[in-house]
Structure formats: structure tokens, C-alpha cells
Amino acid sequence: QVQLVESGGGLVQPGESLTLSCAASGRNIRLVAAGWFRQAPGREREFVASIDSTGYRRTYADSVRGRFTISGDNAKNTMYLQMNSLKLDDTAVYYCAQKIGNTWAYWGQGTQVNVSD
């Protein structure tokens, strides 16, 4: 059974930074493709960033490219999302997920990020 637990969310002001963590159990998160998604109130869940099983290929949504960085730590079985220069539009619940084949099969429960003046 794969379990993903996000943490690190909180309330920040525009321009500040946060780092989200996704701790995986039951399966090495760096041996499979993994990623981050987010869902803002009244909007559909959207892709934020992903990292492939090799750890070399990283993909970002246009809205976060250059500001967010996805990474993983094999020793800690944990994935991270470093978020810099946060904007009001980044406010959302952030979810981590793992892929099986082409399907995002496992999801965490989410962590809230609020960016407010």
C-alpha cells in the first residue's frame, strides 16, 4: 500500500517562499514518476510539476516555471516542491501524486497554501 503525506503548507505574503514535502511509504518515490498538483477554490485540479523515475527530467506548468523547483531525496523517500516568489494566484491545496504507467495512481491528502497581503 502506497501512502503519501504532504506537509509544509501555510500562510505567506506575496514574494515569499515555502517548501512543501511529500513523504512516501510503501514504495520508493524516486523509483517512479511523481509530481505535484494543486486545486484552488472553484477551480479544477491542475498540474504543477513532475519528476521522472530517473530524477533528471523535470516538467513544470507555465505558471510556475522559473519560480518552483521539484526535487526528491531517495534516502528520506521524500519529494519536495520549493516555491519562490509566491503570488496570490498560487493559493490552493497542493497534492503530491505517484504514477503507475501513465496514470497518476496514488495521491496525498493535500496541504493548504495561502498567499495573502
C-alpha positions, 0 to 999 in steps of 0.5 A: 500500500502506497501512502503519501503525506504532504506537509509544509503548507501555510500562510505567506505574503506575496514574494515569499517562499515555502517548501512543501514535502511529500513523504512516501511509504510503501514504495520508493518515490524516486523509483517512479514518476511523481509530481505535484498538483494543486486545486484552488477554490472553484477551480479544477485540479491542475498540474504543477510539476513532475519528476521522472523515475530517473530524477533528471527530467523535470516538467513544470506548468507555465505558471510556475516555471522559473519560480518552483523547483521539484526535487526528491531525496531517495534516502528520506523517500521524500519529494519536495516542491520549493516555491519562490516568489509566491503570488496570490494566484498560487493559493490552493491545496497542493497534492503530491501524486505517484504514477503507475504507467501513465496514470497518476495512481496514488495521491496525498491528502493535500496541504493548504497554501495561502498567499495573502497581503 
